[in-house]
Amino acid sequence: MCAMPSAESTQVSAHEPEPVLPTREDPVSRSGSELIGGPLGRYALTGSSWWTPVRIVALVAIGMFALGLIQKAPCYNGAWFFGASSQYTKACYSDIPHLYQGRGFADGLVPYFDKLSGDMPYLEYPVLTGVFMEVAEWLTPGSGTIQHQEQWYWMVNAGMLMACAAIIAVSVARTQRRRPWDGLLVALAPAFALTATINWDLLAVALTAAAMLMWSRSRPVAFGVLLGLATAAKLYPVFLLGPLFVLCWRVGKWRDFGKALAGTVVAWLVVNLPVMLLAWDGWAQFYRFSQSRGVDFGSFWLILAQNSTSPLSTETVNTLATLLVLLGCVGIAALTLTAPRRPRFAQLAFLVVAVFILTNKVYSPQYVLWLVPLAVLARPKWRDFLIWQACEVLYFLGIWMYLAYTTSGDAHKGLPQDGYHWAIAVHLLGTLYLCVMVVRDIFMPERDPVRRSGDDDPSGGVLDGAQDVFVLGAAARSARYEASVEGTPVEWGGPGTASPTDRSL
């Protein structure tokens, strides 16, 4: 006898699309599920328990974040304060406690308005990140030793960043309606847990993930507002407007793109304009620092510089890096307009941010956070995701061991320069590998984990199921790209593939 669905599960199934279960379609997920009893059975009841996929994803994300905090414990108890190299040998470095005093928060200075002593005249972070840092300072007790205050400041920031981590995981779980379990890829990502509290990047990542969720719900204005706020916290989110522009061009959704662009510009101005008008020098410090910063950790430019007798100047690297980014963006635009089936928004969002990371003159270890949610939405395949994560974990260890080597004097404890170059190469190759997989999915939609079930672009909002109006090349001009998935013909974007009408979260 088979179990009969309860009234509650029947009601849920009447309003929600049938979820895609990773244990049925992903071999790695199926094997990993043996730890908790094996794959979900054919007759299992879903939707009838408090333990919904989104709630499970949120709790797992918080649990992994807590493990990341534990990993920083050796530094919290002394390595941040005693011994320059011990925070590197224990791989628990964080900018947060060091910048509490180094950027004037311990003295009550107002970011962007009050000048700092030392080489950095003003806070070198975008305005919304500065606000985040200042709010954490308000919540930090001002009594006790400076070490005690720095410990509190890190803990307060960690609590705020934990909320950002949960928002990211939940947003990814809800962006593609039929794939809530993809959020576990974010929640369980080892590099995510290891780098979450190095800096304040999770704020921009959370706003970007929430923006992607809003776009998937066909809310271009909300998407634009959140993306504008994300850009006010970190520069990289603005790159998502490029692929969105080309996708809307391909299907003629100009009004929706205009709403998204307007929301982005207005939200960014609301945050930045007051500081621009009242404290221009402080506001511009982030952009001056980004321009004048030399070749730094994690980039292929560093490998070239450290193996050259006459390294390129900062100005030359800036120019070449900008040209490489532009060339990559042109390539992504050409791919978008010539692909046999319109690429999914998440695929192009991942590619454009990856191009920026691969060509940039610096790659801090926490930059992996920018790519994690986009990678999950672009290619939710456990094997490829874990290969990439393994490369990023190796780089995470490599940079700290290299810094330990350079700060340990004659002892030279850690990884020498040549070893660090190999760690950089592993990071670059891992990211390139995932890019290749995504590009292959674009040209061969039958290999795309999201499109295998017949979906078009579940994170695409108004793009989902839309018909092309402008394409280039013979392949894209075909009436419709067809493929056979498990013997069933699939026509992505055909008349039977409608975008969701339910705009609820």
C-alpha positions in Angstrom: 0.0 0.0 0.0 1.2 3.5 -0.7 0.9 6.4 1.7 -1.9 8.9 0.9 -1.0 12.6 0.9 -2.4 14.6 3.7 -4.8 17.5 3.1 -2.1 19.9 3.8 0.3 18.5 1.3 -2.4 18.3 -1.3 -3.2 22.0 -0.8 0.4 22.9 -1.2 0.8 20.9 -4.4 -2.2 22.6 -5.9 -0.5 26.0 -5.6 3.2 25.3 -5.9 5.1 23.7 -8.8 6.4 20.2 -8.1 9.9 20.6 -6.6 13.0 19.2 -8.2 14.7 16.8 -5.8 18.5 16.7 -6.1 18.7 13.2 -4.7 16.9 12.0 -7.8 18.9 13.9 -10.4 22.3 14.5 -8.9 24.6 11.5 -8.3 26.7 13.4 -5.7 23.7 14.5 -3.8 22.2 11.0 -4.0 25.4 9.6 -2.5 25.7 12.2 0.2 22.1 11.7 1.3 23.1 8.2 2.6 24.4 10.1 5.7 20.8 11.0 6.6 19.0 7.9 5.4 19.2 7.9 1.7 17.3 9.6 -1.2 13.7 10.7 -0.7 11.4 7.9 -1.6 8.7 8.0 -4.3 5.9 7.9 -1.8 7.4 10.3 0.7 5.2 13.1 2.0 6.5 16.6 1.2 5.1 19.9 2.2 3.3 18.6 5.3 5.9 19.4 7.9 7.3 22.5 9.6 10.7 21.4 8.2 10.2 23.0 4.8 13.3 23.2 2.5 13.7 26.9 3.0 13.7 26.6 6.8 16.2 23.7 6.6 18.4 25.7 4.3 18.3 28.8 6.6 19.2 26.7 9.7 22.0 24.9 7.9 23.4 28.2 6.7 23.4 29.5 10.3 25.0 26.3 11.6 27.8 26.5 9.0 28.3 30.2 9.8 28.7 29.2 13.4 31.4 26.7 12.5 33.1 29.4 10.6 33.1 31.5 13.8 34.6 28.6 15.7 37.4 28.4 13.1 38.3 32.0 14.0 38.5 31.2 17.8 42.3 30.9 17.9 42.5 34.5 16.7 39.8 35.8 18.9 41.6 34.5 21.9 44.9 36.1 21.1 46.3 35.8 17.5 44.7 39.1 16.4 46.6 40.9 19.2 49.8 39.0 19.9 52.2 37.9 17.2 51.9 39.1 13.6 52.2 35.7 11.9 50.1 33.5 14.2 46.9 34.8 12.7 48.1 33.5 9.4 49.5 30.2 10.5 46.2 29.5 12.1 44.3 30.8 9.0 41.9 32.9 11.1 42.7 36.4 10.0 39.9 39.0 9.8 40.0 42.7 8.9 37.2 43.5 11.3 39.0 43.8 14.6 42.0 45.5 13.1 40.0 48.2 11.4 38.1 49.0 14.6 41.0 51.1 15.8 42.7 51.6 12.4 39.8 53.4 10.9 38.8 55.5 13.9 35.8 53.6 15.2 37.5 53.2 18.6 37.8 57.0 18.8 34.2 57.7 17.7 35.2 59.3 14.4 32.5 59.6 11.8 33.3 57.7 8.5 33.9 59.9 5.5 33.6 63.2 7.5 36.5 62.8 10.0 40.0 62.5 8.7 42.1 59.6 9.9 45.8 59.6 10.9 48.2 57.5 8.9 48.4 56.5 5.3 44.6 56.2 4.7 43.1 59.6 5.1 39.4 58.4 5.1 37.5 55.1 5.3 38.2 53.3 2.0 34.8 51.5 1.7 31.6 52.3 -0.2 29.1 54.3 1.8 26.6 51.6 2.7 29.4 49.4 4.0 30.6 52.3 6.0 27.1 52.7 7.5 27.1 49.0 8.4 30.5 49.3 10.1 29.3 52.4 12.0 26.1 50.7 13.2 28.2 47.9 14.5 30.4 50.4 16.4 27.2 51.9 18.0 26.4 48.4 19.3 29.9 47.8 20.6 30.6 48.6 24.3 33.0 51.5 24.6 34.4 50.4 28.0 37.3 48.1 28.8 40.6 47.6 27.1 41.0 48.1 23.3 41.4 44.4 22.9 38.1 43.8 24.7 36.4 46.4 22.4 37.8 44.8 19.3 36.6 41.4 20.3 33.1 42.9 20.9 33.2 44.7 17.6 34.0 41.5 15.7 31.2 39.6 17.5 28.7 42.3 16.8 29.7 42.3 13.1 29.5 38.5 13.1 25.9 38.6 14.3 24.9 41.1 11.6 26.8 39.2 8.9 25.1 35.9 10.1 21.8 37.5 9.3 23.2 38.4 5.8 24.3 34.7 5.3 20.8 33.5 6.2 19.2 36.0 3.7 21.6 34.8 1.0 20.8 31.1 1.5 17.0 31.7 1.7 17.0 34.0 -1.4 18.8 31.4 -3.4 16.4 28.7 -2.2 13.4 30.8 -3.3 14.7 32.2 -6.5 14.1 29.2 -8.7 10.7 27.9 -7.4 11.1 24.3 -8.3 14.7 24.0 -6.8 14.5 25.1 -3.2 17.1 22.5 -2.2 19.8 24.3 -4.3 20.1 26.7 -1.3 22.0 23.9 0.5 24.8 24.4 -1.9 25.2 27.9 -0.5 24.6 26.9 3.1 27.2 24.1 3.0 29.8 25.8 0.9 33.1 25.5 2.8 34.7 28.6 1.4 31.5 30.5 2.3 31.9 29.6 6.0 35.7 30.2 6.0 35.6 33.7 4.5 32.3 35.0 5.8 33.8 37.2 8.6 37.1 38.3 7.0 35.4 41.5 5.8 32.0 43.0 5.2 31.3 41.6 1.7 28.3 39.6 2.9 26.2 42.8 3.0 26.5 43.4 -0.7 26.1 39.7 -1.5 22.9 39.5 0.6 21.4 42.6 -1.2 22.4 41.1 -4.6 20.9 37.7 -3.8 17.7 39.4 -2.7 17.7 41.5 -5.9 17.9 38.2 -7.9 14.9 36.9 -6.0 12.9 40.1 -6.8 13.8 39.8 -10.5 12.7 36.2 -10.6 9.3 37.4 -9.2 9.0 39.9 -12.1 9.6 42.9 -9.8 12.1 45.0 -11.8 11.8 48.1 -9.6 12.4 46.1 -6.4 15.3 44.4 -8.2 16.8 47.8 -9.2 16.5 49.3 -5.7 18.2 46.3 -4.1 20.9 46.2 -6.7 21.5 49.9 -6.2 21.9 49.4 -2.5 24.2 46.4 -3.2 26.3 48.7 -5.5 26.4 51.2 -2.7 28.0 48.5 -0.5 30.4 47.0 -3.1 31.1 47.9 -6.7 30.7 44.4 -8.4 26.8 44.2 -8.3 26.5 46.9 -10.9 28.0 44.5 -13.5 24.7 42.5 -13.4 23.0 45.3 -15.4 25.2 44.5 -18.4 23.9 40.9 -19.1 20.4 42.0 -18.1 20.5 44.7 -20.8 21.5 42.3 -23.5 18.9 39.7 -22.4 16.1 42.3 -22.5 17.4 43.4 -25.9 17.1 39.9 -27.2 13.5 39.6 -26.1 12.4 43.2 -26.3 11.7 43.8 -22.6 12.9 47.4 -22.6 10.3 48.8 -20.2 11.3 46.2 -17.5 15.0 47.0 -18.0 14.3 50.7 -17.7 12.5 50.2 -14.4 15.4 48.1 -13.1 17.9 50.7 -14.2 16.0 53.6 -12.7 15.6 51.7 -9.4 19.3 51.1 -9.3 20.3 54.7 -10.0 17.8 56.2 -7.6 18.7 53.8 -4.7 22.5 54.4 -5.3 22.0 58.1 -5.3 19.8 58.1 -2.2 22.7 56.5 -0.3 25.6 58.3 -1.8 24.4 61.8 -2.7 24.3 63.2 0.9 27.9 62.1 1.6 29.0 63.3 -1.9 27.6 66.7 -1.1 28.8 67.1 2.5 32.1 65.1 2.5 33.3 64.7 -1.1 36.9 63.8 -0.2 35.8 61.1 2.2 33.3 59.7 -0.3 35.8 59.6 -3.1 38.4 57.8 -1.0 37.1 54.3 -2.1 37.5 55.2 -5.8 40.9 56.9 -5.3 42.1 53.8 -3.4 40.8 51.4 -6.0 42.5 53.3 -8.8 45.9 53.8 -7.0 46.1 50.3 -5.4 48.9 48.3 -6.9 49.0 44.7 -8.0 48.0 42.7 -5.0 47.3 39.2 -3.7 45.5 36.5 -5.6 45.7 37.9 -9.2 47.6 36.6 -12.2 49.0 40.1 -12.4 50.9 39.3 -9.1 52.4 36.2 -10.7 53.6 38.3 -13.7 55.0 41.1 -11.4 56.9 38.8 -9.1 58.5 36.9 -12.0 59.4 40.0 -14.0 62.5 42.2 -13.7 60.5 45.3 -14.8 56.9 44.8 -13.6 54.1 46.9 -15.2 53.1 50.1 -13.6 49.8 50.4 -11.7 48.4 52.7 -14.5 49.3 50.2 -17.2 47.7 47.3 -15.2 44.6 49.4 -14.6 44.3 50.0 -18.3 44.9 46.4 -19.3 42.6 45.0 -16.7 39.8 47.4 -17.8 40.4 46.3 -21.4 40.2 42.6 -20.4 36.9 43.2 -18.5 35.5 45.0 -21.5 36.6 42.3 -23.9 35.0 39.7 -21.6 31.8 41.7 -21.5 31.7 41.9 -25.3 32.2 38.2 -25.4 29.3 37.6 -23.0 27.1 39.9 -25.1 28.0 38.0 -28.3 27.3 34.7 -26.5 23.9 36.1 -25.4 22.8 37.2 -28.8 24.1 34.2 -30.8 23.3 31.2 -28.4 20.8 28.8 -29.9 18.6 29.3 -26.9 18.6 32.5 -24.8 20.9 32.0 -21.8 19.5 32.2 -18.3 20.0 35.4 -16.4 21.8 33.6 -13.6 24.3 32.1 -16.0 25.3 35.4 -17.4 25.4 37.1 -14.0 27.9 34.5 -12.9 30.0 34.8 -16.0 30.2 38.6 -15.8 31.3 38.7 -12.2 33.7 35.8 -12.8 35.3 37.8 -15.6 35.8 40.7 -13.3 37.3 38.5 -10.6 39.6 36.7 -13.0 41.0 39.9 -14.6 41.1 42.1 -11.5 44.5 43.2 -10.1 43.6 41.9 -6.6 41.7 38.8 -5.3 41.0 38.9 -1.6 40.0 35.5 -0.3 36.5 36.7 0.7 35.7 37.7 -2.9 34.6 34.1 -3.4 31.4 35.1 -1.6 30.5 37.2 -4.6 30.3 34.1 -6.8 28.8 31.5 -4.5 25.1 32.4 -4.9 25.5 33.2 -8.6 27.3 29.9 -9.1 24.5 27.9 -7.5 21.9 29.6 -9.6 24.0 29.3 -12.7 24.9 25.6 -12.4 23.4 23.8 -9.4 25.5 20.7 -9.9 27.1 19.3 -6.7 30.2 17.8 -8.5 31.2 20.9 -10.3 30.4 23.2 -7.4 32.5 21.1 -5.0 35.4 21.0 -7.4 35.4 24.8 -7.5 35.0 25.0 -3.7 38.0 22.7 -3.2 40.1 25.0 -5.3 38.9 28.0 -3.3 39.7 26.3 0.0 43.2 25.5 -1.2 43.6 29.2 -2.1 42.3 30.3 1.3 45.0 28.2 3.0 47.6 29.2 0.4 47.3 33.0 1.0 47.6 32.7 4.8 50.5 30.3 4.6 52.2 32.7 2.2 51.6 35.6 4.6 52.9 33.5 7.4 56.1 32.9 5.4 56.6 36.6 4.7 56.0 37.7 8.3 57.9 35.1 10.2 61.3 36.5 9.5 64.2 34.2 9.1 62.1 31.3 10.3 60.2 31.3 7.0 57.3 29.2 8.4 54.7 28.8 5.7 54.4 28.8 1.9 57.2 30.4 -0.2 56.4 32.6 -3.2 56.4 29.8 -5.9 54.0 27.8 -3.8 51.7 30.7 -3.5 51.8 31.2 -7.2 50.5 27.6 -7.6 47.7 28.4 -5.1 46.7 31.4 -7.2 46.7 29.2 -10.3 44.5 26.6 -8.6 42.0 29.4 -7.8 42.0 30.7 -11.4 41.7 27.3 -12.9 38.8 26.3 -10.6 36.9 29.5 -11.5 37.6 29.0 -15.2 36.4 25.4 -15.0 33.1 26.5 -13.6 32.8 29.2 -16.3 33.5 26.5 -19.0 30.7 24.4 -17.6 28.3 27.3 -17.6 29.2 28.2 -21.2 28.7 24.6 -22.3 25.2 24.6 -20.7 24.4 27.7 -22.7 25.3 26.0 -26.0 23.8 22.7 -24.9 20.7 23.3 -22.8 20.1 19.6 -22.4 23.1 19.6 -20.1 21.9 22.5 -18.0 20.6 21.0 -14.6 17.9 23.7 -14.5 16.6 23.2 -18.0 16.7 19.4 -18.0 13.2 19.3 -16.6 11.9 21.6 -19.3 12.1 24.9 -17.5 13.2 28.0 -19.4 14.6 30.5 -17.0 13.0 30.2 -13.5 15.2 33.0 -12.2 14.5 35.2 -15.3 11.2 36.8 -14.2 9.8 38.6 -17.3 12.4 36.8 -19.4 11.0 33.3 -18.5 9.3 31.9 -21.5 9.7 35.1 -23.6 10.1 34.9 -27.3 13.2 36.3 -29.1 12.9 39.5 -31.1 16.5 40.2 -31.9 19.3 37.5 -32.3 22.5 37.2 -34.3 23.9 34.1 -36.1 22.4 31.1 -37.8 22.0 29.0 -34.6 20.0 31.7 -32.8 17.8 32.3 -35.8 16.3 28.8 -35.7 12.7 28.9 -34.8 13.3 27.1 -31.5 16.1 25.1 -29.9 14.8 21.6 -29.3 16.4 18.7 -27.3 15.4 15.4 -26.0 15.6 15.0 -22.3 15.0 11.4 -21.2 13.1 10.7 -24.4 10.8 13.7 -24.1 11.1 16.6 -26.6 11.6 19.9 -24.8 10.9 23.3 -26.4 12.3 26.0 -24.1 10.5 29.2 -24.3 7.7 27.8 -26.4 4.0 28.8 -26.0 3.5 26.2 -23.2 6.2 27.7 -21.0 4.6 30.6 -19.2 6.3 32.8 -16.6 4.9 32.5 -13.1 2.0 34.7 -12.3 2.2 34.4 -8.5 4.5 37.2 -7.3 4.5 36.3 -3.7 7.8 35.6 -1.9 
